[in-house]
Amino acid sequence: MPTVPLQVTFHNMRRLVSIEREIAGRVDELQTLPGRIIGCHASVEMPHKHHQNGNTVEVRVSLALAGELIVTRKSTSAATPAKAVQLAFDALKRQMRKVAGKKIAARKVRGARKAAGVR
């Protein structure tokens, strides 16, 4: 499997190598799904430090597919940034499956029209 160009940025927090590895592993998992991944940008951010509500971590992932751009953003007050990464990539996986399903349905409609002789 070819490697995907991956860019990981951290905002308002220090760089965590463990989170970078987690994101790289999640991107590798996404390559098994239908759709050719061209590139990925992940942003891990701690927007503000409100200790009444706990520290929130926001993860934003932009995934470039051939002909598509899928963006997901998840915020959580989870104990670790790894949980926010997990939630973001689970949402991204659902979005990829939805896009793939739409493409398959469109292909079936085109095939049926072609068989019926309709343009």
Residue pairs with C-beta under 8 A, 6 or more apart in sequence:
1 28
1 31
4 27
4 31
4 37
4 38
4 39
4 40
5 38
5 39
5 40
6 23
6 24
6 27
6 39
6 40
6 41
6 42
7 39
7 40
7 41
7 42
8 19
8 20
8 23
8 24
8 41
8 42
8 43
8 44
9 41
9 42
9 43
9 44
10 16
10 19
10 43
10 44
10 45
11 43
11 44
11 45
11 46
12 45
12 46
12 47
12 48
13 44
13 45
13 46
13 81
16 44
16 81
18 82
19 44
19 81
19 82
19 85
22 82
22 85
22 86
23 42
23 44
23 85
23 89
26 85
26 86
26 89
27 37
27 40
29 89
29 93
30 37
30 63
30 89
30 92
30 93
30 96
31 37
33 93
33 96
33 97
33 100
34 96
34 100
35 65
35 66
35 68
35 96
35 99
35 100
36 65
36 66
37 63
37 64
37 65
38 64
38 65
38 66
39 63
39 64
40 61
40 62
40 63
40 64
41 61
41 62
42 59
42 60
42 61
42 62
42 85
42 88
43 58
43 59
43 60
43 61
44 57
44 58
44 59
44 81
44 84
44 85
45 57
45 58
45 59
45 60
46 55
46 56
46 57
46 58
47 56
47 58
47 75
48 56
49 55
50 56
53 77
54 77
55 77
56 75
56 76
56 77
57 75
57 76
57 77
57 78
57 81
57 83
57 84
58 73
58 74
58 75
58 84
59 73
59 74
59 75
59 81
59 84
59 85
59 87
59 88
60 71
60 72
60 73
60 74
60 88
61 71
61 72
61 73
61 88
61 89
61 92
62 69
62 70
62 71
63 69
63 70
63 71
63 92
63 96
65 96
65 99
68 99
70 92
70 95
70 96
70 99
72 88
72 91
72 92
72 95
73 88
74 84
74 87
74 88
74 91
75 84
76 83
76 84
76 87
78 84
78 87
113 119
